[in-house]
Amino acid sequence: MSPKMRQHRYRIERVAVATAMRVVPWMGRRTLMGVAKFLGNLGWALDARGRRTTSQNLRFAFGETPPCSSRAVYQSVARTFLELFWSSNLTPEIFHDLVEEVTDPPELASIAKEQPSILVCPHFGNFEWLPHSQAYTNERTLLVLAQDFKNPMLTPLFVNMREHSGHTFTSTKGGLLKLMRHLKRGGATALLTDLTVPPNQAATVVNCFGGATSATAAHVELARRTGAVLEPHIMIPLAGGKYRDVRGAPVAVEGRTNAEAAQECWDFFERHMRESPEAWLWMYKHWRYLPQDTGAKTFPEYANRSKKFDKLMARERG
């Protein structure tokens, strides 16, 4: 694509996003849910490659009769996307009406606001609203790293939506040192930790729905270097357009390997994800690497052998 055509496309994308930012907040909750269902069905129909990956992943995790359809997965993703645009309507009162906040276990003691913490969460349910729970419930704002869009015209629009409740989103380029200083001063951040990373890039091995995957260890390393607490969170969709924000017990990192701490976070996620499996990002290739001691037929078709992953597994297992 020529630079001129690319700029033309970028301008069209910006107009589309800016228009959605104006239109979506006017939708009632019932209308929003209906539009999300329509857009999810449309995405499911058009995205043959993603639909295939979704079906493979669901069968790998649950067998030949998954508890949800691939179409429902697309509907859930569309709902999350629309609710990001709708979030300009949020106030503490509206948020608490839509989001039930609980702890697991129930006797979990609250963490002091002054204590540095890393909210750990997956791409599940309305993960875009998890930072708002900190602002409206714990009166705590976050510094969050976010990757810039390829279209530079979109980045400030999405930053504006995500900073609605007072958080600060900054680019991943040069942002790590800023984040570490923020945590050492007692601040808080949030990290999405459920996407596959190359085994030679700050990775660890996590058992995910019965299959080994190369997951990030960034949250564990950050906690280890800054003294921050790992706080697993997950936002489970409920009927009627509401959510349950479940906060898990803090995960210790001292005296433990990266794999042990990361696995504890994941085990909390998976236990709750099974309540509403359609709300996870199943169209993503979560199991890219085929372990050396595993038959190809047991993993999704897209999985491939990797010597680097085998070395990582051998190192993690000691």
C-alpha positions as CSV (number, residue, x, y, z in Angstrom):
1,M,0.0,0.0,0.0
2,S,1.4,3.4,-1.0
3,P,2.0,6.0,1.7
4,K,-0.8,8.2,0.3
5,M,-3.3,5.3,0.4
6,R,-2.2,4.4,3.9
7,Q,-2.8,7.9,5.1
8,H,-6.3,7.9,3.5
9,R,-7.1,4.7,5.3
10,Y,-5.8,6.1,8.6
11,R,-8.1,9.1,8.2
12,I,-11.1,6.9,7.5
13,E,-10.3,4.7,10.6
14,R,-10.1,7.8,12.7
15,V,-13.4,9.1,11.6
16,A,-15.0,5.7,12.3
17,V,-13.6,5.6,15.8
18,A,-14.5,9.2,16.6
19,T,-18.0,8.6,15.3
20,A,-18.4,5.5,17.5
21,M,-17.1,7.5,20.5
22,R,-20.0,9.9,20.0
23,V,-22.8,7.4,19.1
24,V,-22.2,4.4,21.4
25,P,-22.5,6.3,24.7
26,W,-26.1,7.2,23.7
27,M,-27.1,3.5,23.5
28,G,-29.1,2.0,26.3
29,R,-27.8,-1.2,27.8
30,R,-30.3,-3.4,26.0
31,T,-29.5,-1.8,22.7
32,L,-25.8,-2.2,23.3
33,M,-26.2,-5.9,24.0
34,G,-28.2,-6.3,20.8
35,V,-25.7,-4.4,18.7
36,A,-22.8,-6.5,20.2
37,K,-24.7,-9.7,19.3
38,F,-25.1,-8.4,15.7
39,L,-21.5,-7.3,15.3
40,G,-20.3,-10.6,16.9
41,N,-22.3,-12.6,14.4
42,L,-20.9,-10.5,11.6
43,G,-17.3,-10.9,12.7
44,W,-17.9,-14.7,13.2
45,A,-19.2,-14.9,9.6
46,L,-16.4,-12.9,8.0
47,D,-13.4,-14.2,10.0
48,A,-12.9,-17.8,8.7
49,R,-9.4,-18.1,10.0
50,G,-10.2,-16.8,13.5
51,R,-13.3,-19.0,13.5
52,R,-11.2,-22.1,12.8
53,T,-8.7,-21.2,15.5
54,T,-11.5,-20.7,18.0
55,S,-13.1,-24.1,17.3
56,Q,-9.7,-25.8,17.6
57,N,-9.0,-24.1,20.9
58,L,-12.4,-25.0,22.4
59,R,-12.1,-28.6,21.4
60,F,-8.5,-28.8,22.8
61,A,-9.7,-27.3,26.1
62,F,-13.0,-29.1,26.5
63,G,-13.1,-32.0,24.1
64,E,-15.5,-32.6,21.1
65,T,-18.5,-31.0,22.9
66,P,-17.4,-27.5,24.2
67,P,-19.7,-25.7,26.6
68,C,-20.0,-22.7,24.3
69,S,-20.0,-22.0,20.6
70,S,-17.4,-20.1,18.6
71,R,-20.2,-17.6,17.6
72,A,-20.7,-16.7,21.3
73,V,-17.0,-16.0,21.7
74,Y,-17.2,-13.3,18.9
75,Q,-20.3,-11.8,20.5
76,S,-18.4,-11.5,23.8
77,V,-15.5,-9.8,22.2
78,A,-17.9,-7.3,20.4
79,R,-19.5,-6.6,23.7
80,T,-16.2,-5.7,25.4
81,F,-15.2,-3.5,22.5
82,L,-18.5,-1.6,22.5
83,E,-18.4,-1.1,26.3
84,L,-15.0,0.5,26.0
85,F,-16.7,3.2,23.8
86,W,-19.7,3.3,26.3
87,S,-17.4,3.8,29.3
88,S,-17.6,7.6,29.0
89,N,-21.0,7.2,30.8
90,L,-19.4,5.6,33.8
91,T,-19.6,7.3,37.2
92,P,-19.0,5.7,40.6
93,E,-22.8,5.2,40.9
94,I,-23.3,3.7,37.5
95,F,-20.3,1.5,37.8
96,H,-21.4,0.0,41.1
97,D,-24.9,-0.6,39.7
98,L,-23.3,-2.6,36.8
99,V,-20.4,-4.3,38.6
100,E,-20.6,-6.6,41.6
101,E,-17.3,-6.7,43.4
102,V,-16.3,-9.7,45.4
103,T,-13.2,-11.3,46.8
104,D,-12.1,-14.9,46.5
105,P,-11.6,-16.2,49.2
106,P,-14.3,-14.0,50.9
107,E,-12.1,-13.3,54.0
108,L,-9.4,-11.7,51.8
109,A,-8.0,-8.7,53.6
110,S,-7.9,-5.4,51.7
111,I,-4.5,-4.2,50.5
112,A,-3.4,-0.8,51.6
113,K,-3.7,1.8,48.9
114,E,-0.2,2.9,49.6
115,Q,1.2,-0.6,48.9
116,P,2.6,-1.1,45.3
117,S,0.5,-3.6,43.4
118,I,0.2,-5.1,40.0
119,L,-3.3,-6.1,38.9
120,V,-3.0,-9.3,36.8
121,C,-5.8,-10.1,34.5
122,P,-6.6,-12.1,31.3
123,H,-8.4,-11.0,28.1
124,F,-11.6,-12.2,29.6
125,G,-15.0,-10.5,30.0
126,N,-14.8,-6.7,30.2
127,F,-11.1,-6.5,31.0
128,E,-11.2,-2.9,29.8
129,W,-13.3,-1.9,32.9
130,L,-11.0,-3.5,35.5
131,P,-8.9,-0.3,35.9
132,H,-12.2,1.6,36.6
133,S,-12.9,-0.7,39.5
134,Q,-9.7,0.6,41.1
135,A,-10.7,4.2,40.7
136,Y,-14.3,3.8,41.8
137,T,-13.8,1.2,44.6
138,N,-10.2,1.6,45.9
139,E,-9.8,5.2,45.0
140,R,-6.6,4.2,43.3
141,T,-5.4,5.3,39.9
142,L,-3.0,3.2,37.7
143,L,-0.1,3.8,35.4
144,V,-0.6,1.4,32.5
145,L,1.6,0.6,29.5
146,A,-0.3,0.3,26.3
147,Q,1.0,-0.5,22.8
148,D,0.6,2.2,20.3
149,F,-1.7,1.6,17.3
150,K,-0.2,1.2,13.8
151,N,-2.5,4.1,12.9
152,P,-1.0,6.9,15.1
153,M,-4.3,8.8,14.7
154,L,-6.1,6.2,16.8
155,T,-3.8,6.1,19.8
156,P,-4.9,9.4,21.5
157,L,-8.6,8.4,21.0
158,F,-8.2,5.1,22.8
159,V,-6.0,6.7,25.5
160,N,-8.8,9.2,26.1
161,M,-11.4,6.5,26.6
162,R,-9.2,4.4,28.9
163,E,-8.2,7.4,31.1
164,H,-11.9,8.3,31.8
165,S,-11.7,7.5,35.5
166,G,-8.3,9.2,36.1
167,H,-5.7,6.6,35.1
168,T,-2.6,7.3,33.0
169,F,-1.9,5.2,29.9
170,T,1.6,5.5,28.4
171,S,3.4,3.9,25.5
172,T,5.3,0.7,25.9
173,K,8.2,2.4,24.1
174,G,10.5,3.6,26.9
175,G,7.7,3.0,29.4
176,L,9.1,0.2,31.4
177,L,11.5,2.3,33.5
178,K,8.8,4.8,34.2
179,L,6.6,1.9,35.3
180,M,9.2,0.5,37.6
181,R,9.8,3.9,39.2
182,H,6.0,4.3,39.7
183,L,5.8,0.9,41.5
184,K,8.8,1.6,43.7
185,R,7.0,4.8,44.8
186,G,4.0,2.8,46.0
187,G,2.0,3.1,42.8
188,A,-0.1,0.5,41.0
189,T,-0.5,-0.9,37.5
190,A,-2.4,-3.5,35.5
191,L,-1.0,-6.2,33.1
192,L,-2.7,-8.6,30.8
193,T,-0.8,-11.9,31.1
194,D,-2.6,-14.5,29.0
195,L,-1.1,-14.1,25.6
196,T,1.6,-16.3,24.2
197,V,5.1,-14.8,24.1
198,P,8.2,-16.2,22.4
199,P,10.0,-18.6,24.7
200,N,13.2,-16.5,24.6
201,Q,11.5,-13.2,25.7
202,A,10.9,-13.1,29.5
203,A,8.7,-16.2,29.3
204,T,7.7,-19.0,31.6
205,V,5.7,-22.2,31.1
206,V,2.1,-22.2,32.3
207,N,-0.3,-25.1,32.2
208,C,-3.4,-23.6,30.5
209,F,-6.6,-25.7,30.2
210,G,-4.4,-28.9,30.3
211,G,-1.8,-27.7,27.8
212,A,1.7,-26.1,28.3
213,T,2.0,-22.7,26.8
214,S,4.8,-20.0,26.7
215,A,3.4,-17.2,28.9
216,T,4.9,-13.9,30.0
217,A,6.8,-13.7,33.3
218,A,6.9,-9.9,33.2
219,H,4.4,-9.5,36.1
220,V,6.4,-11.8,38.3
221,E,9.7,-10.1,37.5
222,L,8.2,-6.7,38.1
223,A,6.9,-7.7,41.4
224,R,10.2,-9.3,42.4
225,R,12.2,-6.2,41.5
226,T,9.9,-3.5,43.0
227,G,8.3,-5.3,46.0
228,A,4.9,-5.0,44.5
229,V,2.0,-7.4,45.3
230,L,0.5,-9.4,42.5
231,E,-3.3,-9.1,42.6
232,P,-5.2,-11.4,40.2
233,H,-8.5,-10.0,39.0
234,I,-11.2,-11.3,36.6
235,M,-14.4,-9.7,35.4
236,I,-17.1,-12.3,34.8
237,P,-20.1,-11.4,32.6
238,L,-23.5,-11.8,34.1
239,A,-27.0,-11.7,32.7
240,G,-28.5,-8.3,31.9
241,G,-25.3,-6.7,30.8
242,K,-23.7,-6.7,34.3
243,Y,-20.4,-8.1,35.6
244,R,-18.8,-9.6,38.7
245,D,-15.3,-8.3,39.4
246,V,-13.6,-11.1,41.4
247,R,-10.4,-10.3,43.2
248,G,-8.1,-13.2,44.2
249,A,-5.7,-13.5,47.1
250,P,-2.3,-11.8,46.6
251,V,0.3,-14.1,44.9
252,A,3.6,-14.3,46.6
253,V,6.8,-14.2,44.5
254,E,9.6,-14.4,47.1
255,G,11.2,-17.8,47.3
256,R,9.2,-19.1,44.3
257,T,10.1,-19.6,40.6
258,N,8.5,-17.5,37.9
259,A,6.6,-20.6,36.8
260,E,5.1,-21.2,40.2
261,A,3.9,-17.6,40.7
262,A,2.6,-17.3,37.1
263,Q,0.8,-20.7,37.5
264,E,-1.0,-19.6,40.6
265,C,-2.3,-16.5,38.9
266,W,-3.5,-18.6,35.9
267,D,-5.1,-21.2,38.1
268,F,-7.3,-18.5,39.7
269,F,-8.2,-17.2,36.2
270,E,-9.1,-20.7,34.8
271,R,-11.2,-21.6,37.8
272,H,-13.5,-18.6,37.2
273,M,-13.2,-18.7,33.4
274,R,-14.9,-22.0,33.3
275,E,-18.1,-20.3,34.6
276,S,-18.4,-18.3,31.3
277,P,-15.9,-19.8,28.8
278,E,-17.3,-17.8,25.9
279,A,-15.8,-14.6,27.4
280,W,-12.2,-15.5,26.7
281,L,-10.2,-14.6,23.6
282,W,-10.4,-18.1,22.1
283,M,-9.6,-16.9,18.5
284,Y,-6.0,-16.2,19.6
285,K,-3.4,-18.9,19.2
286,H,-2.7,-19.7,22.8
287,W,-0.9,-23.0,22.2
288,R,1.7,-22.1,19.5
289,Y,4.4,-24.4,20.7
290,L,4.1,-28.2,20.7
291,P,6.0,-29.7,23.7
292,Q,8.6,-32.3,22.7
293,D,6.9,-35.1,24.7
294,T,3.4,-34.5,23.3
295,G,1.8,-35.9,20.2
296,A,0.7,-33.4,17.5
297,K,-2.9,-34.8,17.5
298,T,-3.5,-33.7,21.1
299,F,-2.8,-30.0,20.4
300,P,-4.4,-27.5,18.0
301,E,-3.3,-27.8,14.3
302,Y,-1.4,-24.5,14.4
303,A,1.0,-25.7,17.1
304,N,4.6,-26.4,16.0
305,R,7.7,-27.8,17.5
306,S,10.2,-25.4,19.0
307,K,13.6,-26.1,20.4
308,K,13.5,-22.9,22.3
309,F,10.3,-23.9,24.0
310,D,11.6,-27.3,24.8
311,K,14.7,-25.7,26.4
312,L,12.4,-23.4,28.4
313,M,10.4,-26.3,29.6
314,A,13.5,-28.2,30.6
315,R,14.8,-25.2,32.5
316,E,11.5,-24.6,34.3
317,R,11.2,-28.2,35.4
318,G,14.7,-28.1,36.8
